[in-house]
Amino acid sequence: MGSDKQSGSVSRVGCDIGGTFTDVAAVDEDGRLVVGKRLTTHGTESQAVLAAVRDTGVDLTRDGTIVAHGTTLVINALLERRGSAVGLVTTEGFSDVLDIARANRQEGFNLRFVRNPPLVPPELRFEIPERTRATGEITRRPTEAELDALAEKLRTAGVEAVAIALLNAYVEPANETYVAEYLTRVLPGVPVTTSSSLSRQWREYERFTTATANAYVAPVADRYLRQLLSGLGEDGFDGQFVVLDSSGGAMTVDVATRFPIRAVESGPVAGVIGARTLAAGLGIKNFVVFDMGGTTTKVSLVEDGDYATIDQYWVGGSSRGLPLQVNTVDVVELPIGGGSIAWLDDAGRLRVGPRSAGSQPGPACYGLGGTEPTVTDANLYCGRLDKDHFVGSLTLDVGAGAAAIERLAAKAGMTPMRLALGILKLANLQIAAGIRRQTLERGRDPQEFAILATGGAGPMHGCEAAMEADLGEVLVPLYPGHYSAFGMLGANLRLDRREVMLGLLRDVDPASLTQTLERISGELASELTGGTSGVFDIHVRHSLAMRYRGQDHTVKIDAPYEGQKPPADVADRFHRAFEEEYVRRYGHLDPYSDVEVVELEVVAERELPQVVAVHKGGTEGTTGEIESRWDDSEDPVVSKVVPRGTLTVGDRIEGPAVVYEEGSTTVIPPAATLEVVEGGTLRIRFAGSRVLAPAEGEQR
């Protein structure tokens, strides 16, 4: 492997699998941005990816081609329990940790409360005699005879993968490494996961579930990646293939195969990467990234030009689900999308979601056999979609969509138009609630943020959701329906590690911290480069997880200084930064408690060759009019229908209007104004809203 400094001829392809559509964005040999979109082929997801890549017409045989891939395969396998038979190897006396879990119970008054069962049943948990103390001292290592007996039990049980999670391995992983090396040797072809390779954090329950989840999906991910790479290879691809990491970077195939759990939210993160780049270009520091697809909606923040990450992710929700100690972009996921089904509950009240029509059969208006009304059907019924300009390969069936709306309206005892408007209102209220969770509930003023509406359905609902949540501006990038795939074009290789560093902040020694940073940075850099020599662009940053002594949870504080060498006053600098963030979040300080450092996080990022996409523009289209309905009024209003490809920087459109393009439709309500700003981005403002972004030609 050589230098990352390659020529401008590098091609990049981004592939994103969603619950309804599979999207591809690529840069062709002329530097133009091209896209492809196919309905997701559930069960054989690689088929839709390969078809969408071929639709772009990009030459995969070009030297230096990089394909970046984000997928919902991992999270879907965990949610649907479609993983492999896992054997858990743990310390003698601790095989019940997965059952005991935590003593907290969030649904205290629910007499029927039951947690989701562990991924590993009791009969597939195996104990071995070993012990590592909390200090890191190893007092017992299993013998070869004991490991031979363990291997035979694993063979007899027919496990397809092994997870090793030993007590206190976060401090000293030597016993886990020893057992893993032995089992890898005597059980060829069986993937082995150690908890310490994924997490060096304390809390054994969370570490155990992380290791078992990784082992559970490892064979599934391996088969899928092999299948996809084989298909790309048949099309002549021989370049670099990377998988999006949930924390905002990318992994090589080798890392993704060993640690597929790191891709648990690899799809949504790509849109946040793209949003950060767009924010810098427009001079806006604060964005709410609103990604609405066919099945779910994801809401995240870009604040001060960067996105936030969390170190614990819940599969199936924090009340009943499984915790994973995996860094992920801080995303609020909502069960609402274009395919969300409208229904009546036992009291006759209209509800929307969480069930979705997905891609098979899809909304009724897709004409693929769906019969239940969805959010997309309601948009079509209310005149906010042009049936002939939805997705290039799909013309909407107006009659089928209307029939679905009318059947439910008759059952509800209301007019079809009232029902359709109600469906859209309920969808927008759910989205607005998600936006408030990321802003108001975290001490942020919503009016200081603009919405970046992405996803196939995001631009349809961005304006009304923004008004519900009291945001005054909506931005729609080029190709919003392919934006997650587009974001992958700028992803870099990234690895992170967290290690326990428990002690008082005032006792932090700059020299000791420097040594620890150098050790971890060197290990991460070695893995990012595959241990090879060469000139690589690797950037490293670090942060401390801190709290007041006696608290349980922490606040992450990025290093308040440049570089990786802590200054002599490192404790004072971190203390000031901690107090500033604590006041911003919680509105007060605790002057009587000491500040504690709990963990050190180090992030290393290796830059991959970048490409500059040029919007091909010049798209032809038909301008027209359509009758639309808005708010609570069933009276029709004439809305302009405009193809986005005909718009140029400086163009303005007064609402109501519908702007269509490949893969998405932007809806501009009455009393809103659209302006095309630099880069072709659509900026929509409402009367009286606070100005966040400069207009074309204005002073920044």
C-alpha positions as CSV (number, residue, x, y, z in Angstrom):
1,M,0.0,0.0,0.0
2,G,1.4,3.4,-0.9
3,S,0.5,7.0,-0.3
4,D,-3.1,8.3,-0.1
5,K,-2.0,11.3,-2.2
6,Q,-3.4,10.0,-5.5
7,S,-4.3,11.9,-8.7
8,G,-7.5,13.7,-9.4
9,S,-8.7,10.8,-11.6
10,V,-9.9,8.8,-8.6
11,S,-13.6,7.7,-8.8
12,R,-15.8,7.2,-5.8
13,V,-19.1,5.4,-5.5
14,G,-21.5,5.5,-2.5
15,C,-24.1,2.8,-1.9
16,D,-26.8,3.1,0.7
17,I,-29.4,0.4,1.5
18,G,-32.6,1.7,3.0
19,G,-35.8,-0.1,4.1
20,T,-37.6,0.9,0.9
21,F,-35.0,2.1,-1.6
22,T,-31.4,1.4,-2.4
23,D,-29.5,4.5,-3.5
24,V,-26.2,5.0,-5.3
25,A,-24.3,8.2,-5.9
26,A,-21.1,8.3,-8.0
27,V,-18.7,10.6,-9.7
28,D,-18.1,9.6,-13.4
29,E,-15.0,10.1,-15.4
30,D,-15.9,13.7,-16.3
31,G,-16.4,14.6,-12.6
32,R,-20.1,14.7,-12.9
33,L,-22.4,13.5,-10.1
34,V,-24.6,10.6,-11.2
35,V,-27.2,8.7,-9.2
36,G,-29.1,5.4,-9.3
37,K,-32.1,4.2,-7.3
38,R,-33.8,0.8,-7.0
39,L,-36.4,-0.7,-4.7
40,T,-34.5,-2.7,-2.0
41,T,-34.5,-6.4,-2.6
42,H,-35.0,-7.8,0.9
43,G,-33.2,-11.0,1.5
44,T,-30.9,-10.5,-1.5
45,E,-29.9,-6.8,-0.8
46,S,-26.8,-7.0,-3.0
47,Q,-29.0,-7.4,-6.1
48,A,-30.4,-3.9,-5.7
49,V,-27.0,-2.4,-5.0
50,L,-25.5,-3.9,-8.1
51,A,-28.4,-2.9,-10.2
52,A,-28.3,0.7,-8.9
53,V,-24.5,0.9,-9.5
54,R,-25.0,-0.2,-13.1
55,D,-27.7,2.4,-13.6
56,T,-25.2,5.1,-12.9
57,G,-23.1,4.0,-15.8
58,V,-19.9,4.6,-13.8
59,D,-16.8,2.6,-15.0
60,L,-15.7,0.5,-12.0
61,T,-12.6,-0.7,-13.8
62,R,-10.9,2.7,-13.5
63,D,-7.7,2.7,-11.4
64,G,-8.1,4.1,-7.9
65,T,-11.9,3.6,-7.7
66,I,-13.3,3.6,-4.2
67,V,-16.7,2.1,-3.3
68,A,-18.1,3.1,0.1
69,H,-21.1,1.2,1.4
70,G,-23.6,1.8,4.1
71,T,-26.2,-0.8,5.1
72,T,-29.0,-1.6,7.5
73,L,-28.1,-5.3,7.3
74,V,-26.5,-5.4,10.8
75,I,-29.3,-3.5,12.6
76,N,-32.0,-5.5,10.8
77,A,-30.4,-8.8,11.6
78,L,-30.4,-7.8,15.3
79,L,-33.9,-6.5,15.3
80,E,-35.4,-9.4,13.4
81,R,-33.2,-12.0,15.2
82,R,-31.8,-13.4,11.9
83,G,-28.2,-13.9,13.1
84,S,-26.1,-17.0,13.8
85,A,-25.9,-19.5,16.6
86,V,-23.4,-18.0,19.0
87,G,-21.5,-19.7,21.8
88,L,-20.6,-17.4,24.7
89,V,-17.4,-18.2,26.6
90,T,-17.1,-16.4,30.0
91,T,-15.6,-16.5,33.4
92,E,-16.7,-19.3,35.7
93,G,-19.8,-18.1,37.6
94,F,-20.8,-15.3,35.2
95,S,-22.8,-17.0,32.5
96,D,-26.0,-15.4,33.8
97,V,-24.8,-11.9,33.3
98,L,-26.9,-11.7,30.1
99,D,-30.0,-12.7,32.1
100,I,-29.4,-10.5,35.1
101,A,-28.7,-7.4,33.0
102,R,-29.4,-4.2,35.0
103,A,-31.7,-3.9,37.9
104,N,-33.4,-0.8,36.5
105,R,-36.8,-1.2,35.0
106,Q,-38.0,1.8,33.0
107,E,-41.6,0.6,32.8
108,G,-42.1,0.3,36.6
109,F,-45.9,0.1,36.5
110,N,-46.2,-2.3,33.6
111,L,-47.0,-5.7,35.2
112,R,-46.4,-7.5,31.9
113,F,-43.0,-6.0,31.3
114,V,-40.5,-8.4,29.7
115,R,-37.1,-7.6,28.3
116,N,-36.1,-8.8,24.9
117,P,-34.3,-12.1,25.4
118,P,-30.5,-12.4,25.2
119,L,-29.0,-13.3,21.8
120,V,-27.3,-16.3,23.4
121,P,-29.6,-18.9,25.1
122,P,-28.3,-20.5,28.4
123,E,-27.4,-23.8,26.7
124,L,-24.9,-22.0,24.5
125,R,-23.0,-20.3,27.3
126,F,-19.8,-21.9,28.5
127,E,-17.8,-21.1,31.6
128,I,-14.0,-21.5,32.0
129,P,-11.9,-21.3,35.1
130,E,-9.9,-18.1,34.8
131,R,-9.7,-14.8,36.7
132,T,-8.3,-11.3,36.2
133,R,-8.6,-8.9,39.1
134,A,-9.9,-5.4,38.7
135,T,-6.3,-4.2,39.0
136,G,-5.4,-6.1,35.9
137,E,-3.5,-8.9,37.7
138,I,-4.1,-12.3,36.2
139,T,-4.5,-14.9,38.9
140,R,-5.7,-17.8,36.8
141,R,-5.3,-18.7,33.2
142,P,-7.2,-21.7,31.7
143,T,-5.1,-24.8,30.8
144,E,-4.8,-26.3,27.3
145,A,-6.8,-29.3,28.6
146,E,-9.6,-27.0,29.8
147,L,-9.6,-25.2,26.4
148,D,-9.7,-28.6,24.5
149,A,-12.7,-29.6,26.5
150,L,-14.3,-26.2,25.8
151,A,-13.7,-26.5,22.0
152,E,-15.3,-29.9,22.0
153,K,-18.4,-28.5,23.7
154,L,-18.6,-25.7,21.1
155,R,-18.3,-28.2,18.2
156,T,-21.0,-30.5,19.7
157,A,-23.3,-27.5,20.2
158,G,-22.9,-26.6,16.5
159,V,-22.1,-22.9,17.1
160,E,-21.5,-20.7,14.1
161,A,-19.6,-18.0,15.9
162,V,-18.0,-17.5,19.3
163,A,-18.0,-14.5,21.7
164,I,-15.5,-14.3,24.5
165,A,-16.3,-12.0,27.4
166,L,-14.3,-12.4,30.5
167,L,-14.5,-10.5,33.8
168,N,-12.3,-7.4,34.0
169,A,-10.9,-7.9,30.4
170,Y,-11.4,-4.2,29.8
171,V,-8.4,-3.6,32.1
172,E,-6.2,-6.5,31.0
173,P,-7.3,-8.5,27.9
174,A,-4.5,-11.1,28.0
175,N,-6.7,-14.0,29.0
176,E,-9.3,-13.2,26.3
177,T,-6.6,-12.9,23.7
178,Y,-5.1,-16.3,24.8
179,V,-8.5,-18.1,24.6
180,A,-9.3,-16.5,21.3
181,E,-6.1,-17.5,19.7
182,Y,-6.5,-21.1,20.9
183,L,-10.1,-21.4,19.7
184,T,-9.3,-19.8,16.3
185,R,-6.6,-22.4,15.8
186,V,-8.8,-25.5,16.8
187,L,-12.1,-24.2,15.3
188,P,-11.1,-23.1,11.8
189,G,-13.8,-21.2,9.9
190,V,-15.6,-20.1,13.1
191,P,-15.3,-16.4,13.7
192,V,-14.2,-15.5,17.2
193,T,-15.0,-12.1,18.9
194,T,-13.4,-10.9,22.1
195,S,-15.1,-8.2,24.1
196,S,-11.9,-6.3,24.7
197,S,-11.3,-5.9,20.9
198,L,-14.6,-4.0,20.7
199,S,-14.7,-2.2,24.1
200,R,-12.3,-1.3,26.8
201,Q,-15.0,0.3,28.9
202,W,-16.3,-1.0,32.2
203,R,-19.9,-2.3,32.8
204,E,-19.6,-6.0,32.2
205,Y,-23.3,-6.5,31.1
206,E,-22.9,-3.9,28.2
207,R,-19.5,-5.3,27.2
208,F,-20.9,-8.9,27.2
209,T,-23.9,-7.9,25.0
210,T,-21.6,-6.0,22.6
211,A,-19.4,-9.1,22.1
212,T,-22.3,-11.4,21.6
213,A,-24.0,-9.0,19.2
214,N,-20.9,-8.8,17.1
215,A,-20.5,-12.6,17.0
216,Y,-24.2,-12.9,16.2
217,V,-24.0,-10.9,13.0
218,A,-20.4,-11.7,11.9
219,P,-21.3,-14.7,9.7
220,V,-24.2,-12.8,8.2
221,A,-22.1,-9.8,7.4
222,D,-19.3,-11.9,6.0
223,R,-21.6,-13.7,3.6
224,Y,-23.2,-10.5,2.5
225,L,-19.9,-8.7,1.9
226,R,-18.5,-11.6,0.0
227,Q,-21.6,-11.8,-2.2
228,L,-21.5,-8.0,-2.9
229,L,-17.8,-7.9,-3.7
230,S,-18.2,-10.9,-6.0
231,G,-20.9,-9.1,-7.9
232,L,-18.8,-5.9,-8.2
233,G,-15.8,-8.0,-9.3
234,E,-17.9,-9.4,-12.1
235,D,-18.4,-5.8,-13.3
236,G,-14.6,-5.3,-13.3
237,F,-14.2,-3.6,-9.9
238,D,-10.7,-4.1,-8.4
239,G,-10.4,-1.0,-6.2
240,Q,-10.8,-0.2,-2.6
241,F,-14.1,-1.2,-0.8
242,V,-15.0,0.4,2.5
243,V,-17.9,0.1,4.8
244,L,-19.3,3.1,6.7
245,D,-18.7,3.1,10.5
246,S,-21.5,4.2,12.7
247,S,-19.3,6.9,14.3
248,G,-18.7,8.8,11.1
249,G,-15.8,7.2,9.3
250,A,-15.3,4.1,7.2
251,M,-13.7,0.6,7.7
252,T,-11.8,-1.6,5.4
253,V,-13.4,-4.9,4.5
254,D,-11.1,-6.7,6.9
255,V,-12.2,-4.5,9.8
256,A,-15.9,-4.6,8.8
257,T,-15.8,-8.4,8.6
258,R,-14.2,-8.7,12.1
259,F,-16.3,-6.0,13.7
260,P,-19.6,-5.7,11.8
261,I,-21.3,-4.3,14.9
262,R,-19.5,-1.0,14.2
263,A,-21.8,-0.7,11.2
264,V,-25.0,-0.9,13.2
265,E,-26.0,2.6,12.1
266,S,-23.8,2.9,9.0
267,G,-26.6,4.2,6.7
268,P,-27.7,7.4,8.7
269,V,-24.2,8.5,9.5
270,A,-23.4,9.2,5.8
271,G,-26.1,11.9,5.6
272,V,-24.5,13.6,8.6
273,I,-21.1,13.5,7.0
274,G,-22.6,15.2,3.9
275,A,-24.4,17.7,6.1
276,R,-21.2,18.7,7.8
277,T,-19.5,19.4,4.4
278,L,-22.5,21.3,3.2
279,A,-22.6,23.4,6.4
280,A,-19.0,24.5,5.9
281,G,-19.8,25.5,2.3
282,L,-22.8,27.6,3.2
283,G,-21.2,29.2,6.3
284,I,-23.9,27.7,8.7
285,K,-22.6,26.2,11.9
286,N,-25.9,24.6,13.2
287,F,-28.0,22.1,11.3
288,V,-30.8,19.7,12.2
289,V,-30.2,16.9,9.8
290,F,-33.6,15.4,9.0
291,D,-33.4,12.2,6.9
292,M,-36.9,10.8,6.1
293,G,-37.0,7.6,4.0
294,G,-39.7,5.1,3.2
295,T,-39.6,3.3,6.6
296,T,-38.0,5.6,9.3
297,T,-36.9,9.1,10.0
298,K,-33.5,10.0,11.5
299,V,-32.8,13.3,13.2
300,S,-29.3,14.4,14.2
301,L,-27.4,17.6,14.9
302,V,-24.5,19.3,13.3
303,E,-23.4,21.9,15.8
304,D,-20.5,24.3,15.5
305,G,-19.7,22.5,12.3
306,D,-19.4,19.0,13.7
307,Y,-21.7,16.2,14.8
308,A,-22.0,14.5,18.2
309,T,-21.4,10.8,19.0
310,I,-22.6,8.6,21.8
311,D,-20.8,5.6,23.2
312,Q,-23.8,3.4,23.9
313,Y,-26.4,2.4,21.4
314,W,-29.6,0.5,22.2
315,V,-31.0,-2.2,19.8
316,G,-34.8,-2.2,20.2
317,G,-34.9,0.8,22.6
318,S,-33.5,1.5,26.0
319,S,-36.5,0.0,27.9
320,R,-36.4,-3.5,26.6
321,G,-33.5,-3.7,24.1
322,L,-29.8,-4.6,24.1
323,P,-27.1,-2.0,24.9
324,L,-24.0,-1.9,22.7
325,Q,-20.8,-0.2,23.7
326,V,-20.3,1.1,20.2
327,N,-19.6,4.7,19.2
328,T,-22.4,6.0,16.9
329,V,-23.5,9.3,15.6
330,D,-26.1,10.7,18.0
331,V,-29.3,10.0,16.0
332,V,-32.9,10.0,17.1
333,E,-34.7,7.4,15.1
334,L,-38.5,7.8,14.5
335,P,-40.8,5.1,13.2
336,I,-42.3,7.3,10.5
337,G,-41.5,7.4,6.8
338,G,-43.2,7.7,3.4
339,G,-44.3,4.1,3.6
340,S,-45.8,4.4,7.2
341,I,-49.3,2.9,7.3
342,A,-52.3,4.9,8.5
343,W,-54.8,3.0,10.7
344,L,-57.5,3.3,13.3
345,D,-57.0,2.2,16.9
346,D,-59.6,0.5,19.0
347,A,-61.0,3.9,20.0
348,G,-61.4,4.9,16.3
349,R,-58.5,7.4,16.5
350,L,-56.3,7.9,13.4
351,R,-52.8,6.7,13.9
352,V,-49.7,6.7,11.6
353,G,-46.9,4.1,11.9
354,P,-44.9,2.4,13.1
355,R,-45.8,-0.3,10.6
356,S,-44.5,0.4,7.1
357,A,-45.3,-0.9,3.7
358,G,-41.6,-0.9,2.9
359,S,-40.7,-1.7,-0.7
360,Q,-42.7,-4.9,-0.9
361,P,-45.6,-4.2,-1.5
362,G,-44.9,-0.5,-0.9
363,P,-47.5,2.3,-0.7
364,A,-50.8,1.6,-2.5
365,C,-49.9,4.2,-5.2
366,Y,-46.8,2.2,-6.2
367,G,-49.2,-0.2,-7.9
368,L,-47.3,-3.2,-6.6
369,G,-50.1,-4.8,-4.5
370,G,-50.3,-2.5,-1.5
371,T,-53.8,-1.8,-0.2
372,E,-53.3,0.2,3.0
373,P,-53.0,4.0,3.0
374,T,-49.6,5.4,3.7
375,V,-48.0,8.8,4.1
376,T,-46.9,8.8,0.4
377,D,-50.5,8.0,-0.6
378,A,-51.7,11.0,1.5
379,N,-49.1,13.3,-0.2
380,L,-50.3,12.2,-3.6
381,Y,-54.0,12.6,-2.7
382,C,-53.3,16.2,-1.4
383,G,-51.6,17.2,-4.6
384,R,-48.1,17.4,-3.2
385,L,-46.6,14.9,-5.6
386,D,-46.5,14.7,-9.4
387,K,-47.4,11.2,-10.3
388,D,-45.2,11.3,-13.4
389,H,-42.1,12.6,-11.6
390,F,-41.6,10.5,-8.5
391,V,-38.8,8.0,-9.2
392,G,-37.5,7.5,-12.7
393,S,-38.5,3.8,-12.9
394,L,-41.9,4.2,-11.1
395,T,-45.0,6.1,-12.1
396,L,-47.5,6.5,-9.3
397,D,-51.0,4.9,-9.6
398,V,-53.3,7.8,-8.5
399,G,-56.4,5.5,-8.5
400,A,-54.9,2.9,-6.2
401,G,-53.6,5.5,-3.7
402,A,-57.0,7.2,-3.7
403,A,-58.9,4.0,-3.2
404,A,-56.8,3.2,-0.1
405,I,-57.4,6.6,1.4
406,E,-61.1,6.4,0.7
407,R,-61.6,3.0,2.3
408,L,-60.0,4.1,5.6
409,A,-61.9,7.4,5.4
410,A,-65.3,5.6,5.1
411,K,-64.3,3.5,8.1
412,A,-63.4,6.6,10.1
413,G,-66.5,8.5,9.1
414,M,-64.7,11.5,7.6
415,T,-64.1,12.9,4.1
416,P,-61.1,11.4,2.3
417,M,-59.4,14.8,2.1
418,R,-59.8,15.3,5.8
419,L,-58.2,11.9,6.4
420,A,-55.3,12.6,4.0
421,L,-54.5,15.9,5.7
422,G,-54.8,14.3,9.1
423,I,-52.2,11.6,8.1
424,L,-49.8,14.3,7.0
425,K,-50.4,16.3,10.2
426,L,-49.7,13.3,12.4
427,A,-46.6,12.5,10.5
428,N,-45.3,16.1,10.8
429,L,-46.0,16.2,14.6
430,Q,-43.9,13.0,15.1
431,I,-41.1,14.5,13.2
432,A,-41.3,17.8,15.1
433,A,-41.2,15.9,18.4
434,G,-37.9,14.2,17.2
435,I,-36.5,17.6,16.3
436,R,-37.3,18.9,19.8
437,R,-35.6,16.0,21.4
438,Q,-32.4,17.0,19.6
439,T,-32.7,20.7,20.4
440,L,-35.0,21.9,23.2
441,E,-34.5,18.8,25.4
442,R,-30.7,19.4,25.2
443,G,-30.8,23.1,26.0
444,R,-30.6,24.3,22.4
445,D,-32.7,27.0,20.9
446,P,-34.4,25.6,17.8
447,Q,-34.4,29.0,16.1
448,E,-30.6,28.9,16.0
449,F,-30.7,25.8,13.7
450,A,-31.7,25.3,10.1
451,I,-33.2,22.0,8.9
452,L,-31.3,20.1,6.2
453,A,-34.1,17.9,4.7
454,T,-32.8,14.8,3.1
455,G,-34.1,11.3,2.1
456,G,-36.7,10.6,-0.4
457,A,-39.5,12.0,1.8
458,G,-37.6,14.6,3.8
459,P,-38.1,17.6,1.5
460,M,-41.8,16.8,1.3
461,H,-42.2,17.3,5.1
462,G,-39.3,19.5,5.9
463,C,-41.1,22.8,5.8
464,E,-44.2,21.8,7.8
465,A,-42.0,19.9,10.4
466,A,-39.8,23.0,10.7
467,M,-42.8,25.3,11.4
468,E,-44.2,22.8,13.9
469,A,-40.8,22.7,15.7
470,D,-40.3,26.5,15.5
471,L,-37.3,26.5,13.0
472,G,-37.3,29.2,10.4
473,E,-35.3,27.8,7.6
474,V,-35.1,24.6,5.5
475,L,-32.2,23.7,3.2
476,V,-32.5,21.0,0.5
477,P,-29.2,19.8,-1.0
478,L,-28.8,18.4,-4.5
479,Y,-30.2,14.9,-4.9
480,P,-31.7,14.7,-1.4
481,G,-33.1,11.3,-2.1
482,H,-29.6,10.0,-2.6
483,Y,-27.9,12.1,0.1
484,S,-26.8,9.3,2.4
485,A,-25.1,7.7,-0.7
486,F,-23.7,11.1,-1.6
487,G,-22.3,11.6,1.9
488,M,-20.3,8.4,1.5
489,L,-18.3,10.0,-1.3
490,G,-16.4,12.0,1.4
491,A,-16.0,9.4,4.1
492,N,-12.5,8.6,5.5
493,L,-11.2,5.6,7.3
494,R,-11.7,6.0,11.0
495,L,-11.1,4.1,14.2
496,D,-11.7,5.0,17.8
497,R,-10.9,3.6,21.3
498,R,-12.1,4.3,24.8
499,E,-10.1,3.3,27.8
500,V,-11.0,3.6,31.5
501,M,-9.0,6.3,33.2
502,L,-10.8,6.6,36.6
503,G,-9.4,9.3,38.9
504,L,-9.8,13.0,40.0
505,L,-9.3,15.5,37.2
506,R,-6.8,17.5,39.3
507,D,-4.6,14.4,39.6
508,V,-4.2,14.0,35.8
509,D,-0.5,14.0,35.0
510,P,0.4,15.5,31.6
511,A,3.4,13.2,31.0
512,S,1.4,10.1,31.8
513,L,-1.5,11.2,29.6
514,T,0.9,11.9,26.8
515,Q,2.3,8.4,27.0
516,T,-1.1,6.9,26.9
517,L,-2.1,9.0,23.9
518,E,1.0,8.0,22.0
519,R,0.4,4.3,22.7
520,I,-3.3,4.3,21.6
521,S,-2.6,6.6,18.6
522,G,0.2,4.4,17.4
523,E,-2.0,1.2,17.6
524,L,-4.9,2.9,15.8
525,A,-2.6,4.3,13.1
526,S,-1.1,0.9,12.6
527,E,-4.5,-0.7,12.1
528,L,-5.6,2.1,9.7
529,T,-2.6,1.6,7.5
530,G,-2.6,-2.2,7.7
531,G,0.8,-2.1,9.4
532,T,2.4,-0.9,6.1
533,S,4.8,1.9,5.5
534,G,4.0,4.9,3.4
535,V,2.9,8.5,3.5
536,F,-0.6,8.6,5.0
537,D,-2.7,11.6,6.1
538,I,-3.8,10.5,9.6
539,H,-5.4,12.9,12.1
540,V,-5.8,12.1,15.7
541,R,-7.9,13.8,18.4
542,H,-8.9,12.9,21.9
543,S,-11.4,13.7,24.6
544,L,-12.2,12.9,28.2
545,A,-15.5,11.6,29.7
546,M,-16.0,13.5,32.9
547,R,-18.5,13.9,35.7
548,Y,-18.9,15.1,39.2
549,R,-17.9,12.6,41.8
550,G,-20.8,10.4,42.8
551,Q,-22.6,10.7,39.4
552,D,-23.2,7.7,37.1
553,H,-23.1,9.2,33.6
554,T,-20.5,11.4,32.0
555,V,-20.1,14.4,29.8
556,K,-17.6,14.1,26.9
557,I,-15.2,17.1,26.6
558,D,-13.0,17.4,23.5
559,A,-9.4,18.4,24.2
560,P,-9.4,22.2,24.8
561,Y,-6.1,22.7,23.1
562,E,-4.4,22.0,19.8
563,G,-2.4,18.8,19.1
564,Q,-1.9,15.6,21.0
565,K,0.6,16.8,23.6
566,P,-1.3,17.9,26.7
567,P,0.0,21.2,28.2
568,A,1.2,21.6,31.8
569,D,-2.2,23.1,32.8
570,V,-4.2,20.3,31.1
571,A,-6.4,19.7,34.2
572,D,-7.4,23.4,34.5
573,R,-8.3,23.6,30.8
574,F,-10.4,20.5,30.9
575,H,-12.1,21.8,34.2
576,R,-13.1,25.1,32.6
577,A,-14.4,23.3,29.4
578,F,-16.3,20.8,31.6
579,E,-18.0,23.6,33.6
580,E,-19.0,25.5,30.4
581,E,-20.6,22.4,28.8
582,Y,-22.3,21.4,32.1
583,V,-23.9,24.8,32.5
584,R,-25.1,24.8,28.9
585,R,-26.7,21.3,29.3
586,Y,-28.1,21.5,32.9
587,G,-28.1,25.2,33.8
588,H,-26.1,24.9,37.1
589,L,-22.8,23.7,38.6
590,D,-21.9,21.7,41.7
591,P,-19.2,23.7,43.5
592,Y,-18.9,21.2,46.4
593,S,-18.0,18.1,44.3
594,D,-14.8,17.1,42.7
595,V,-14.6,16.5,39.0
596,E,-13.7,13.0,38.0
597,V,-12.2,11.6,34.8
598,V,-13.8,8.3,33.8
599,E,-12.6,7.5,30.3
600,L,-10.2,8.7,27.6
601,E,-11.4,8.5,24.0
602,V,-8.9,8.7,21.1
603,V,-10.1,9.0,17.4
604,A,-7.8,8.4,14.5
605,E,-8.9,9.2,10.9
606,R,-7.0,8.5,7.7
607,E,-8.0,10.6,4.8
608,L,-8.9,8.8,1.6
609,P,-8.6,10.4,-1.9
610,Q,-11.3,12.9,-2.4
611,V,-13.3,13.8,-5.5
612,V,-15.0,17.0,-6.4
613,A,-18.4,16.4,-8.0
614,V,-19.8,18.8,-10.5
615,H,-23.6,19.0,-10.8
616,K,-24.4,18.0,-14.4
617,G,-27.3,20.4,-14.5
618,G,-29.3,21.2,-17.6
619,T,-31.9,18.7,-16.8
620,E,-35.0,19.1,-18.9
621,G,-38.4,19.0,-17.4
622,T,-42.0,20.2,-17.7
623,T,-43.3,23.2,-15.7
624,G,-47.0,23.0,-14.8
625,E,-49.6,23.4,-12.1
626,I,-51.4,21.1,-9.7
627,E,-54.2,21.4,-7.2
628,S,-52.9,21.0,-3.7
629,R,-54.4,21.1,-0.2
630,W,-52.8,22.6,2.9
631,D,-53.2,22.8,6.6
632,D,-56.8,22.2,7.8
633,S,-58.4,23.5,4.6
634,E,-59.9,21.1,2.1
635,D,-60.2,24.0,-0.5
636,P,-57.8,23.5,-3.4
637,V,-54.9,25.9,-4.0
638,V,-53.0,26.0,-7.3
639,S,-49.4,25.0,-6.8
640,K,-46.6,25.5,-9.3
641,V,-44.8,22.3,-10.4
642,V,-41.2,23.0,-11.3
643,P,-38.4,20.6,-12.4
644,R,-35.3,21.3,-10.2
645,G,-32.9,20.8,-13.1
646,T,-34.2,24.0,-14.7
647,L,-33.4,26.2,-11.7
648,T,-30.2,28.2,-11.4
649,V,-28.5,30.1,-8.6
650,G,-30.5,33.2,-7.7
651,D,-33.9,31.9,-8.8
652,R,-36.8,32.5,-6.4
653,I,-40.2,30.7,-6.2
654,E,-43.0,31.9,-3.9
655,G,-45.1,29.0,-2.4
656,P,-47.2,27.0,-2.8
657,A,-45.0,25.0,-5.2
658,V,-43.8,21.5,-5.8
659,V,-40.2,21.0,-7.1
660,Y,-39.4,17.6,-8.4
661,E,-36.2,15.8,-9.2
662,E,-34.9,12.3,-9.5
663,G,-35.6,10.5,-6.3
664,S,-37.3,13.3,-4.3
665,T,-39.9,16.1,-4.3
666,T,-39.6,19.4,-2.4
667,V,-42.9,20.9,-1.1
668,I,-43.0,24.6,-0.5
669,P,-46.2,25.6,1.4
670,P,-48.0,29.0,1.1
671,A,-46.2,32.0,2.7
672,A,-42.8,30.3,2.1
673,T,-40.2,31.4,-0.3
674,L,-37.6,29.3,-2.1
675,E,-34.3,30.6,-3.3
676,V,-31.5,28.7,-5.1
677,V,-28.2,29.4,-3.3
678,E,-24.6,28.4,-4.1
679,G,-24.0,24.8,-5.1
680,G,-27.6,24.5,-6.2
681,T,-29.0,24.1,-2.7
682,L,-32.6,25.1,-2.1
683,R,-33.2,27.5,0.8
684,I,-36.7,27.9,2.0
685,R,-37.7,30.6,4.5
686,F,-40.9,31.5,6.2
687,A,-42.4,34.9,6.9
688,G,-40.8,36.4,10.0
689,S,-38.2,33.7,10.5
690,R,-34.7,34.4,11.8
691,V,-32.0,34.7,9.0
692,L,-29.3,32.0,9.5
693,A,-27.7,31.7,6.1
694,P,-26.5,34.7,4.0
695,A,-28.4,35.3,0.8
696,E,-26.5,35.2,-2.5
697,G,-24.2,38.2,-2.6
698,E,-24.8,39.1,1.1
699,Q,-21.9,39.6,3.5
700,R,-21.2,36.4,5.5
